[in-house]
Amino acid sequence: MSIKLPNSIADYIEANTRLDLDGMMEHFHKDAVFIDNGKQHVGQASIRRLLENEGIAVKAIFEPDTVRDEDSVVVLEGPTHGDFPGSPLRFTYRFTMENDAIKILETTVWA
């Protein structure tokens, strides 16, 4: 990767590779928003349910292979594989940070 990831993002990705829900959650701002293919999940409780039900449950692991900075938004792209139809699918993750915490995470799957 050509730019150094903020520690919180690198730690989030590493926790995801271990399917460690608590490790993933510790990097979200208390008022974080997770936008999953256009659907908003606001606050840590809602984000935890999303990650548990749609990520951990199907063993979805994101493996970024590209990274770029777009106006202070860190954009990662790469495949996500797991126990779900069509695996692996290519995703884009857009991280907006606030005080070294993930304030907004937007994920989209490539069509």
N, CA, C and O atoms as CSV, one atom per row, in Angstrom:
chain,resi,resn,atom,element,x,y,z
A,1,MET,N,N,0.844,-1.180,0.000
A,1,MET,CA,C,0.000,0.000,0.000
A,1,MET,C,C,0.883,1.235,0.000
A,1,MET,O,O,1.941,1.248,0.630
A,2,SER,N,N,0.453,2.268,-0.703
A,2,SER,CA,C,1.312,3.425,-0.916
A,2,SER,C,C,1.256,4.471,0.194
A,2,SER,O,O,2.176,5.283,0.298
A,3,ILE,N,N,0.220,4.486,1.026
A,3,ILE,CA,C,0.187,5.427,2.144
A,3,ILE,C,C,0.028,4.648,3.438
A,3,ILE,O,O,-0.533,3.553,3.465
A,4,LYS,N,N,0.536,5.241,4.506
A,4,LYS,CA,C,0.421,4.598,5.809
A,4,LYS,C,C,-0.998,4.794,6.326
A,4,LYS,O,O,-1.526,5.905,6.333
A,5,LEU,N,N,-1.597,3.701,6.755
A,5,LEU,CA,C,-2.950,3.767,7.299
A,5,LEU,C,C,-2.918,4.313,8.718
A,5,LEU,O,O,-1.991,4.025,9.474
A,6,PRO,N,N,-3.925,5.099,9.084
A,6,PRO,CA,C,-4.055,5.468,10.495
A,6,PRO,C,C,-4.135,4.190,11.328
A,6,PRO,O,O,-4.700,3.190,10.886
A,7,ASN,N,N,-3.569,4.228,12.529
A,7,ASN,CA,C,-3.531,3.037,13.382
A,7,ASN,C,C,-4.907,2.423,13.582
A,7,ASN,O,O,-5.044,1.200,13.559
A,8,SER,N,N,-5.925,3.247,13.778
A,8,SER,CA,C,-7.270,2.715,14.030
A,8,SER,C,C,-7.792,1.900,12.849
A,8,SER,O,O,-8.454,0.880,13.040
A,9,ILE,N,N,-7.497,2.344,11.641
A,9,ILE,CA,C,-7.941,1.607,10.455
A,9,ILE,C,C,-7.150,0.309,10.323
A,9,ILE,O,O,-7.728,-0.751,10.081
A,10,ALA,N,N,-5.840,0.390,10.480
A,10,ALA,CA,C,-5.011,-0.823,10.404
A,10,ALA,C,C,-5.440,-1.838,11.456
A,10,ALA,O,O,-5.516,-3.032,11.169
A,11,ASP,N,N,-5.722,-1.376,12.666
A,11,ASP,CA,C,-6.152,-2.276,13.737
A,11,ASP,C,C,-7.534,-2.870,13.451
A,11,ASP,O,O,-7.784,-4.039,13.744
A,12,TYR,N,N,-8.436,-2.053,12.874
A,12,TYR,CA,C,-9.772,-2.543,12.501
A,12,TYR,C,C,-9.651,-3.669,11.472
A,12,TYR,O,O,-10.296,-4.709,11.606
A,13,ILE,N,N,-8.822,-3.459,10.444
A,13,ILE,CA,C,-8.631,-4.467,9.395
A,13,ILE,C,C,-8.031,-5.739,9.992
A,13,ILE,O,O,-8.451,-6.847,9.658
A,14,GLU,N,N,-7.053,-5.573,10.872
A,14,GLU,CA,C,-6.430,-6.735,11.513
A,14,GLU,C,C,-7.442,-7.496,12.369
A,14,GLU,O,O,-7.470,-8.727,12.345
A,15,ALA,N,N,-8.265,-6.781,13.119
A,15,ALA,CA,C,-9.296,-7.433,13.937
A,15,ALA,C,C,-10.286,-8.181,13.047
A,15,ALA,O,O,-10.753,-9.262,13.406
A,16,ASN,N,N,-10.603,-7.606,11.890
A,16,ASN,CA,C,-11.511,-8.284,10.961
A,16,ASN,C,C,-10.920,-9.594,10.468
A,16,ASN,O,O,-11.650,-10.571,10.305
A,17,THR,N,N,-9.615,-9.637,10.227
A,17,THR,CA,C,-9.008,-10.884,9.749
A,17,THR,C,C,-9.113,-11.989,10.796
A,17,THR,O,O,-9.090,-13.172,10.456
A,18,ARG,N,N,-9.228,-11.608,12.066
A,18,ARG,CA,C,-9.393,-12.579,13.153
A,18,ARG,C,C,-10.867,-12.805,13.493
A,18,ARG,O,O,-11.188,-13.600,14.376
A,19,LEU,N,N,-11.769,-12.099,12.787
A,19,LEU,CA,C,-13.202,-12.122,13.082
A,19,LEU,C,C,-13.447,-11.760,14.546
A,19,LEU,O,O,-14.264,-12.376,15.231
A,20,ASP,N,N,-12.718,-10.748,15.000
A,20,ASP,CA,C,-12.752,-10.271,16.380
A,20,ASP,C,C,-13.676,-9.059,16.470
A,20,ASP,O,O,-13.246,-7.927,16.247
A,21,LEU,N,N,-14.940,-9.297,16.796
A,21,LEU,CA,C,-15.940,-8.226,16.827
A,21,LEU,C,C,-15.569,-7.134,17.819
A,21,LEU,O,O,-15.654,-5.951,17.488
A,22,ASP,N,N,-15.160,-7.503,19.022
A,22,ASP,CA,C,-14.778,-6.481,20.014
A,22,ASP,C,C,-13.591,-5.663,19.523
A,22,ASP,O,O,-13.554,-4.447,19.707
A,23,GLY,N,N,-12.629,-6.323,18.904
A,23,GLY,CA,C,-11.474,-5.619,18.358
A,23,GLY,C,C,-11.847,-4.650,17.251
A,23,GLY,O,O,-11.252,-3.580,17.130
A,24,MET,N,N,-12.822,-5.021,16.452
A,24,MET,CA,C,-13.283,-4.124,15.389
A,24,MET,C,C,-14.017,-2.927,15.992
A,24,MET,O,O,-13.811,-1.788,15.573
A,25,MET,N,N,-14.871,-3.195,16.974
A,25,MET,CA,C,-15.709,-2.144,17.552
A,25,MET,C,C,-14.908,-1.102,18.321
A,25,MET,O,O,-15.320,0.057,18.379
A,26,GLU,N,N,-13.795,-1.469,18.903
A,26,GLU,CA,C,-13.053,-0.520,19.733
A,26,GLU,C,C,-12.506,0.664,18.949
A,26,GLU,O,O,-12.046,1.634,19.552
A,27,HIS,N,N,-12.543,0.611,17.640
A,27,HIS,CA,C,-11.990,1.692,16.821
A,27,HIS,C,C,-13.037,2.665,16.298
A,27,HIS,O,O,-12.703,3.606,15.578
A,28,PHE,N,N,-14.303,2.446,16.654
A,28,PHE,CA,C,-15.370,3.342,16.224
A,28,PHE,C,C,-15.597,4.451,17.251
A,28,PHE,O,O,-15.573,4.212,18.458
A,29,HIS,N,N,-15.815,5.651,16.755
A,29,HIS,CA,C,-16.220,6.793,17.569
A,29,HIS,C,C,-17.554,6.451,18.226
A,29,HIS,O,O,-18.336,5.682,17.667
A,30,LYS,N,N,-17.818,7.003,19.387
A,30,LYS,CA,C,-19.061,6.681,20.100
A,30,LYS,C,C,-20.304,7.046,19.290
A,30,LYS,O,O,-21.351,6.421,19.457
A,31,ASP,N,N,-20.206,8.046,18.417
A,31,ASP,CA,C,-21.334,8.472,17.583
A,31,ASP,C,C,-21.128,8.087,16.121
A,31,ASP,O,O,-21.589,8.791,15.223
A,32,ALA,N,N,-20.450,6.994,15.885
A,32,ALA,CA,C,-20.098,6.599,14.522
A,32,ALA,C,C,-21.325,6.262,13.684
A,32,ALA,O,O,-22.397,5.942,14.196
A,33,VAL,N,N,-21.120,6.348,12.377
A,33,VAL,CA,C,-22.133,5.963,11.394
A,33,VAL,C,C,-21.478,4.959,10.446
A,33,VAL,O,O,-20.386,5.204,9.934
A,34,PHE,N,N,-22.141,3.844,10.217
A,34,PHE,CA,C,-21.685,2.838,9.258
A,34,PHE,C,C,-22.734,2.814,8.157
A,34,PHE,O,O,-23.904,2.534,8.414
A,35,ILE,N,N,-22.316,3.106,6.938
A,35,ILE,CA,C,-23.217,3.107,5.794
A,35,ILE,C,C,-22.880,1.876,4.955
A,35,ILE,O,O,-21.820,1.800,4.334
A,36,ASP,N,N,-23.793,0.923,4.951
A,36,ASP,CA,C,-23.590,-0.340,4.264
A,36,ASP,C,C,-24.463,-0.381,3.021
A,36,ASP,O,O,-25.672,-0.600,3.105
A,37,ASN,N,N,-23.839,-0.167,1.866
A,37,ASN,CA,C,-24.574,-0.127,0.593
A,37,ASN,C,C,-25.781,0.794,0.672
A,37,ASN,O,O,-26.866,0.447,0.205
A,38,GLY,N,N,-25.590,1.973,1.265
A,38,GLY,CA,C,-26.617,3.003,1.318
A,38,GLY,C,C,-27.479,2.989,2.565
A,38,GLY,O,O,-28.181,3.966,2.824
A,39,LYS,N,N,-27.455,1.917,3.350
A,39,LYS,CA,C,-28.262,1.843,4.564
A,39,LYS,C,C,-27.429,2.289,5.758
A,39,LYS,O,O,-26.349,1.752,6.004
A,40,GLN,N,N,-27.938,3.282,6.506
A,40,GLN,CA,C,-27.198,3.851,7.638
A,40,GLN,C,C,-27.464,3.103,8.935
A,40,GLN,O,O,-28.603,2.770,9.264
A,41,HIS,N,N,-26.388,2.850,9.655
A,41,HIS,CA,C,-26.430,2.262,10.997
A,41,HIS,C,C,-25.733,3.274,11.896
A,41,HIS,O,O,-24.535,3.515,11.751
A,42,VAL,N,N,-26.479,3.865,12.825
A,42,VAL,CA,C,-25.973,4.971,13.637
A,42,VAL,C,C,-25.751,4.492,15.068
A,42,VAL,O,O,-26.639,3.901,15.683
A,43,GLY,N,N,-24.553,4.756,15.587
A,43,GLY,CA,C,-24.219,4.409,16.962
A,43,GLY,C,C,-23.605,3.026,17.070
A,43,GLY,O,O,-23.790,2.169,16.206
A,44,GLN,N,N,-22.873,2.834,18.153
A,44,GLN,CA,C,-22.124,1.594,18.317
A,44,GLN,C,C,-23.008,0.352,18.430
A,44,GLN,O,O,-22.643,-0.703,17.913
A,45,ALA,N,N,-24.153,0.453,19.089
A,45,ALA,CA,C,-25.021,-0.728,19.227
A,45,ALA,C,C,-25.511,-1.205,17.862
A,45,ALA,O,O,-25.521,-2.404,17.584
A,46,SER,N,N,-25.913,-0.268,17.019
A,46,SER,CA,C,-26.405,-0.619,15.683
A,46,SER,C,C,-25.276,-1.173,14.813
A,46,SER,O,O,-25.471,-2.132,14.067
A,47,ILE,N,N,-24.101,-0.564,14.916
A,47,ILE,CA,C,-22.949,-1.034,14.131
A,47,ILE,C,C,-22.542,-2.434,14.592
A,47,ILE,O,O,-22.235,-3.292,13.765
A,48,ARG,N,N,-22.538,-2.666,15.891
A,48,ARG,CA,C,-22.198,-3.985,16.420
A,48,ARG,C,C,-23.145,-5.055,15.862
A,48,ARG,O,O,-22.700,-6.122,15.440
A,49,ARG,N,N,-24.447,-4.766,15.861
A,49,ARG,CA,C,-25.427,-5.733,15.318
A,49,ARG,C,C,-25.146,-6.011,13.843
A,49,ARG,O,O,-25.175,-7.161,13.406
A,50,LEU,N,N,-24.874,-4.952,13.080
A,50,LEU,CA,C,-24.571,-5.119,11.656
A,50,LEU,C,C,-23.354,-6.010,11.468
A,50,LEU,O,O,-23.407,-6.980,10.712
A,51,LEU,N,N,-22.268,-5.696,12.141
A,51,LEU,CA,C,-21.046,-6.471,11.974
A,51,LEU,C,C,-21.224,-7.914,12.438
A,51,LEU,O,O,-20.706,-8.841,11.815
A,52,GLU,N,N,-21.946,-8.095,13.514
A,52,GLU,CA,C,-22.170,-9.441,14.034
A,52,GLU,C,C,-23.032,-10.273,13.085
A,52,GLU,O,O,-22.714,-11.428,12.798
A,53,ASN,N,N,-24.130,-9.676,12.598
A,53,ASN,CA,C,-25.094,-10.409,11.779
A,53,ASN,C,C,-24.699,-10.549,10.321
A,53,ASN,O,O,-25.028,-11.552,9.688
A,54,GLU,N,N,-24.002,-9.565,9.779
A,54,GLU,CA,C,-23.694,-9.599,8.350
A,54,GLU,C,C,-22.211,-9.747,8.044
A,54,GLU,O,O,-21.821,-9.865,6.882
A,55,GLY,N,N,-21.390,-9.741,9.078
A,55,GLY,CA,C,-19.955,-9.911,8.881
A,55,GLY,C,C,-19.437,-11.158,9.572
A,55,GLY,O,O,-19.020,-12.117,8.923
A,56,ILE,N,N,-19.469,-11.132,10.886
A,56,ILE,CA,C,-18.939,-12.241,11.677
A,56,ILE,C,C,-19.704,-13.538,11.383
A,56,ILE,O,O,-19.091,-14.596,11.240
A,57,ALA,N,N,-21.021,-13.464,11.294
A,57,ALA,CA,C,-21.849,-14.658,11.089
A,57,ALA,C,C,-21.500,-15.409,9.806
A,57,ALA,O,O,-21.634,-16.631,9.744
A,58,VAL,N,N,-21.050,-14.681,8.781
A,58,VAL,CA,C,-20.703,-15.322,7.507
A,58,VAL,C,C,-19.193,-15.358,7.272
A,58,VAL,O,O,-18.726,-15.654,6.172
A,59,LYS,N,N,-18.442,-15.049,8.333
A,59,LYS,CA,C,-16.973,-15.086,8.288
A,59,LYS,C,C,-16.419,-14.212,7.164
A,59,LYS,O,O,-15.507,-14.615,6.443
A,60,ALA,N,N,-16.989,-13.000,7.024
A,60,ALA,CA,C,-16.581,-12.074,5.974
A,60,ALA,C,C,-15.278,-11.383,6.367
A,60,ALA,O,O,-15.219,-10.659,7.361
A,61,ILE,N,N,-14.243,-11.618,5.577
A,61,ILE,CA,C,-12.934,-11.026,5.826
A,61,ILE,C,C,-12.549,-10.170,4.623
A,61,ILE,O,O,-12.491,-10.646,3.489
A,62,PHE,N,N,-12.290,-8.900,4.903
A,62,PHE,CA,C,-11.904,-7.920,3.885
A,62,PHE,C,C,-10.386,-7.908,3.767
A,62,PHE,O,O,-9.678,-7.817,4.770
A,63,GLU,N,N,-9.889,-8.002,2.528
A,63,GLU,CA,C,-8.450,-8.002,2.266
A,63,GLU,C,C,-8.114,-6.875,1.292
A,63,GLU,O,O,-8.058,-7.099,0.083
A,64,PRO,N,N,-7.892,-5.672,1.807
A,64,PRO,CA,C,-7.636,-4.539,0.922
A,64,PRO,C,C,-6.370,-4.748,0.096
A,64,PRO,O,O,-5.354,-5.237,0.590
A,65,ASP,N,N,-6.463,-4.360,-1.181
A,65,ASP,CA,C,-5.287,-4.431,-2.044
A,65,ASP,C,C,-4.922,-3.080,-2.646
A,65,ASP,O,O,-3.880,-2.943,-3.287
A,66,THR,N,N,-5.780,-2.083,-2.439
A,66,THR,CA,C,-5.452,-0.719,-2.861
A,66,THR,C,C,-5.896,0.255,-1.771
A,66,THR,O,O,-6.843,-0.005,-1.028
A,67,VAL,N,N,-5.199,1.366,-1.699
A,67,VAL,CA,C,-5.529,2.404,-0.719
A,67,VAL,C,C,-5.222,3.762,-1.342
A,67,VAL,O,O,-4.260,3.915,-2.095
A,68,ARG,N,N,-6.050,4.733,-1.017
A,68,ARG,CA,C,-5.803,6.102,-1.469
A,68,ARG,C,C,-6.475,7.065,-0.487
A,68,ARG,O,O,-7.349,6.683,0.291
A,69,ASP,N,N,-6.044,8.304,-0.547
A,69,ASP,CA,C,-6.613,9.361,0.284
A,69,ASP,C,C,-7.402,10.282,-0.642
A,69,ASP,O,O,-6.853,10.803,-1.613
A,70,GLU,N,N,-8.686,10.485,-0.348
A,70,GLU,CA,C,-9.545,11.377,-1.128
A,70,GLU,C,C,-10.079,12.454,-0.194
A,70,GLU,O,O,-11.073,12.243,0.501
A,71,ASP,N,N,-9.418,13.608,-0.180
A,71,ASP,CA,C,-9.859,14.733,0.652
A,71,ASP,C,C,-10.062,14.305,2.102
A,71,ASP,O,O,-11.126,14.527,2.681
A,72,SER,N,N,-9.031,13.688,2.683
A,72,SER,CA,C,-9.011,13.245,4.086
A,72,SER,C,C,-9.909,12.049,4.372
A,72,SER,O,O,-10.135,11.718,5.536
A,73,VAL,N,N,-10.418,11.402,3.350
A,73,VAL,CA,C,-11.147,10.143,3.503
A,73,VAL,C,C,-10.202,9.043,3.010
A,73,VAL,O,O,-9.706,9.100,1.885
A,74,VAL,N,N,-9.959,8.048,3.858
A,74,VAL,CA,C,-9.096,6.938,3.473
A,74,VAL,C,C,-9.959,5.896,2.763
A,74,VAL,O,O,-10.926,5.387,3.331
A,75,VAL,N,N,-9.605,5.589,1.530
A,75,VAL,CA,C,-10.384,4.671,0.699
A,75,VAL,C,C,-9.568,3.401,0.470
A,75,VAL,O,O,-8.446,3.444,-0.035
A,76,LEU,N,N,-10.155,2.281,0.852
A,76,LEU,CA,C,-9.546,0.974,0.632
A,76,LEU,C,C,-10.442,0.174,-0.306
A,76,LEU,O,O,-11.668,0.263,-0.236
A,77,GLU,N,N,-9.823,-0.601,-1.175
A,77,GLU,CA,C,-10.567,-1.487,-2.063
A,77,GLU,C,C,-9.943,-2.861,-2.019
A,77,GLU,O,O,-8.733,-3.002,-1.841
A,78,GLY,N,N,-10.777,-3.875,-2.182
A,78,GLY,CA,C,-10.262,-5.229,-2.220
A,78,GLY,C,C,-11.377,-6.248,-2.062
A,78,GLY,O,O,-12.539,-5.892,-1.867
A,79,PRO,N,N,-11.009,-7.520,-2.147
A,79,PRO,CA,C,-12.003,-8.582,-2.029
A,79,PRO,C,C,-12.384,-8.864,-0.577
A,79,PRO,O,O,-11.585,-8.699,0.344
A,80,THR,N,N,-13.617,-9.289,-0.411
A,80,THR,CA,C,-14.106,-9.825,0.859
A,80,THR,C,C,-14.553,-11.241,0.572
A,80,THR,O,O,-15.351,-11.492,-0.332
A,81,HIS,N,N,-14.023,-12.162,1.360
A,81,HIS,CA,C,-14.413,-13.557,1.178
A,81,HIS,C,C,-15.032,-14.074,2.463
A,81,HIS,O,O,-14.777,-13.561,3.552
A,82,GLY,N,N,-15.844,-15.095,2.307
A,82,GLY,CA,C,-16.508,-15.682,3.471
A,82,GLY,C,C,-17.538,-16.695,3.024
A,82,GLY,O,O,-17.529,-17.158,1.883
A,83,ASP,N,N,-18.430,-17.032,3.946
A,83,ASP,CA,C,-19.485,-18.021,3.684
A,83,ASP,C,C,-20.765,-17.322,3.254
A,83,ASP,O,O,-21.765,-17.356,3.971
A,84,PHE,N,N,-20.738,-16.692,2.090
A,84,PHE,CA,C,-21.898,-15.994,1.552
A,84,PHE,C,C,-21.923,-16.159,0.039
A,84,PHE,O,O,-20.879,-16.370,-0.578
A,85,PRO,N,N,-23.106,-16.063,-0.565
A,85,PRO,CA,C,-23.221,-16.242,-2.020
A,85,PRO,C,C,-22.357,-15.238,-2.783
A,85,PRO,O,O,-22.333,-14.049,-2.464
A,86,GLY,N,N,-21.656,-15.736,-3.787
A,86,GLY,CA,C,-20.845,-14.882,-4.643
A,86,GLY,C,C,-19.446,-14.633,-4.128
A,86,GLY,O,O,-18.665,-13.939,-4.780
A,87,SER,N,N,-19.108,-15.179,-2.977
A,87,SER,CA,C,-17.783,-14.955,-2.388
A,87,SER,C,C,-16.696,-15.447,-3.333
A,87,SER,O,O,-16.801,-16.535,-3.900
A,88,PRO,N,N,-15.650,-14.639,-3.501
A,88,PRO,CA,C,-15.423,-13.321,-2.908
A,88,PRO,C,C,-16.088,-12.220,-3.730
A,88,PRO,O,O,-16.277,-12.343,-4.940
A,89,LEU,N,N,-16.436,-11.138,-3.029
A,89,LEU,CA,C,-16.974,-9.945,-3.676
A,89,LEU,C,C,-15.995,-8.796,-3.432
A,89,LEU,O,O,-15.345,-8.734,-2.389
A,90,ARG,N,N,-15.900,-7.896,-4.397
A,90,ARG,CA,C,-14.985,-6.756,-4.268
A,90,ARG,C,C,-15.726,-5.593,-3.607
A,90,ARG,O,O,-16.833,-5.240,-4.014
A,91,PHE,N,N,-15.106,-5.006,-2.590
A,91,PHE,CA,C,-15.700,-3.905,-1.828
A,91,PHE,C,C,-14.815,-2.669,-1.859
A,91,PHE,O,O,-13.607,-2.744,-2.081
A,92,THR,N,N,-15.456,-1.534,-1.629
A,92,THR,CA,C,-14.774,-0.275,-1.338
A,92,THR,C,C,-15.173,0.129,0.073
A,92,THR,O,O,-16.356,0.141,0.414
A,93,TYR,N,N,-14.187,0.456,0.883
A,93,TYR,CA,C,-14.399,0.964,2.247
A,93,TYR,C,C,-13.908,2.399,2.277
A,93,TYR,O,O,-12.780,2.679,1.870
A,94,ARG,N,N,-14.749,3.318,2.760
A,94,ARG,CA,C,-14.383,4.730,2.898
A,94,ARG,C,C,-14.426,5.101,4.373
A,94,ARG,O,O,-15.489,5.091,4.994
A,95,PHE,N,N,-13.262,5.427,4.929
A,95,PHE,CA,C,-13.132,5.752,6.341
A,95,PHE,C,C,-12.968,7.261,6.530
A,95,PHE,O,O,-12.053,7.867,5.973
A,96,THR,N,N,-13.854,7.856,7.314
A,96,THR,CA,C,-13.697,9.237,7.753
A,96,THR,C,C,-13.360,9.166,9.241
A,96,THR,O,O,-14.083,8.558,10.031
A,97,MET,N,N,-12.248,9.800,9.602
A,97,MET,CA,C,-11.739,9.691,10.967
A,97,MET,C,C,-12.021,10.971,11.759
A,97,MET,O,O,-12.138,12.061,11.198
A,98,GLU,N,N,-12.127,10.802,13.082
A,98,GLU,CA,C,-12.215,11.940,13.997
A,98,GLU,C,C,-11.461,11.557,15.267
A,98,GLU,O,O,-11.816,10.588,15.939
A,99,ASN,N,N,-10.431,12.313,15.589
A,99,ASN,CA,C,-9.617,12.044,16.786
A,99,ASN,C,C,-9.150,10.596,16.846
A,99,ASN,O,O,-9.271,9.946,17.884
A,100,ASP,N,N,-8.619,10.089,15.740
A,100,ASP,CA,C,-8.082,8.732,15.617
A,100,ASP,C,C,-9.131,7.637,15.826
A,100,ASP,O,O,-8.783,6.496,16.129
A,101,ALA,N,N,-10.392,7.976,15.667
A,101,ALA,CA,C,-11.467,6.982,15.733
A,101,ALA,C,C,-12.245,7.029,14.418
A,101,ALA,O,O,-12.291,8.061,13.750
A,102,ILE,N,N,-12.850,5.908,14.061
A,102,ILE,CA,C,-13.655,5.843,12.845
A,102,ILE,C,C,-14.983,6.549,13.111
A,102,ILE,O,O,-15.797,6.077,13.905
A,103,LYS,N,N,-15.194,7.676,12.446
A,103,LYS,CA,C,-16.433,8.442,12.600
A,103,LYS,C,C,-17.491,7.963,11.616
A,103,LYS,O,O,-18.659,7.798,11.968
A,104,ILE,N,N,-17.057,7.742,10.363
A,104,ILE,CA,C,-17.962,7.245,9.318
A,104,ILE,C,C,-17.219,6.158,8.544
A,104,ILE,O,O,-16.077,6.342,8.124
A,105,LEU,N,N,-17.886,5.036,8.369
A,105,LEU,CA,C,-17.379,3.982,7.497
A,105,LEU,C,C,-18.473,3.665,6.494
A,105,LEU,O,O,-19.580,3.268,6.856
A,106,GLU,N,N,-18.141,3.849,5.235
A,106,GLU,CA,C,-19.096,3.553,4.156
A,106,GLU,C,C,-18.534,2.415,3.324
A,106,GLU,O,O,-17.414,2.491,2.819
A,107,THR,N,N,-19.326,1.358,3.187
A,107,THR,CA,C,-18.906,0.226,2.360
A,107,THR,C,C,-19.863,0.067,1.195
A,107,THR,O,O,-21.075,0.235,1.327
A,108,THR,N,N,-19.287,-0.260,0.057
A,108,THR,CA,C,-20.081,-0.547,-1.127
A,108,THR,C,C,-19.464,-1.760,-1.828
A,108,THR,O,O,-18.244,-1.919,-1.872
A,109,VAL,N,N,-20.317,-2.590,-2.360
A,109,VAL,CA,C,-19.876,-3.746,-3.116
A,109,VAL,C,C,-19.880,-3.362,-4.594
A,109,VAL,O,O,-20.764,-2.641,-5.057
A,110,TRP,N,N,-18.891,-3.847,-5.319
A,110,TRP,CA,C,-18.829,-3.563,-6.753
A,110,TRP,C,C,-19.854,-4.419,-7.468
A,110,TRP,O,O,-20.007,-5.606,-7.177
A,111,ALA,N,N,-20.553,-3.803,-8.404
A,111,ALA,CA,C,-21.575,-4.541,-9.162
A,111,ALA,C,C,-20.933,-5.310,-10.297
A,111,ALA,O,O,-21.627,-5.993,-11.050
